[in-house]
């Protein structure tokens, strides 16, 4: 289950400085969840890059399905 995080990203994750990839809306880098130590990927999206809100929401829904155990 995915829940919305109400904290700032740097309060929850330690982000890596190395970029893993770049897409239409932003950049992807690795990170470590501060409480659990789990490694994850984080995509930083600049609001100024969002031109089509519906397309952006579709991308978010797709990314939310990529959860693994």
Helices and strands as residue ranges (DSSP letters): H 9-12, E 13-22, E 26-33, E 39-45, G 47-49, H 53-64
